[in-house]
Amino acid sequence: MNSSSIYNYSILIFTISFLVSTPIYLDTIFADDKTIPDHNERDITYVAKFVCGSIVDGTGPLRPGHYNTDISITNKQLSPVSFFWTASVNDGIISHSTLITLDHQESTGFDCRDIKKVVGLENNTSHLGGFVFVTIPQNYDIANPNAVIQHSSESINLLDVQVFFTANALDTLPHEVALEKISFYILHDYTGKIPKQMIKTTLDVTLESKLNVIADTERKVKEILSLTYGISEDEFDDLEIRIKNVSIGVGSMIDDHAISLSIVKPQVYLQDTE
């Protein structure tokens, strides 16, 4: 074996020895990619949608009706939990943060009245939409500012936050009402607006009846006809009507409302360190 071969063989042995005695750990090389951020520098936030007030036209994505939102919060931890809640109106006001502390299994809630109060719109009855932010600070304990809170990365869902939405198209809650069925016929129509086949034919109309109120039944029928056939009040005398019979019954208003429940999951946001 010549000197050159001996030299190359020595380098090969050295290289193999180095590889055997120096293990390579891939976890060490990619440690930065596998590191789980520390929650001590992050806030846990629940974001809840709210819809409040009345919509009177059909121009928006929501149908006309009266809307309310109720946000319920329960502490499911074994120790007290403190949090801030803030209301943000779409394209509008952002309220100041309100501090609340809940003990174990204690609950609280706020609805549209509370939301309108914190944004200064207590007397607003029109449609109001936006979001409520429920934030649990993670860098300090509000009850004990000198202590640092630490929560495991496996569970950041410290509260049970549920949002209950209701919508009602009626101005009042459903209830029983008195109804009167009026049978009548039209003797003469000098306006020429009512179809001829309806003249001298028995017709019916059902109206809501008000208790202890004296009403002109014939005029009520004429008002219904005026809405249907475009007859003005000045033309009422051109209609000759005879009331055949009036009967009273009891009915219920249609229950036109909807409800839905949403469970809000927490999110983790970096704190503003500036």
Disulfide bonds with the S-S distance in Angstrom:
Cys52-Cys112 2.03
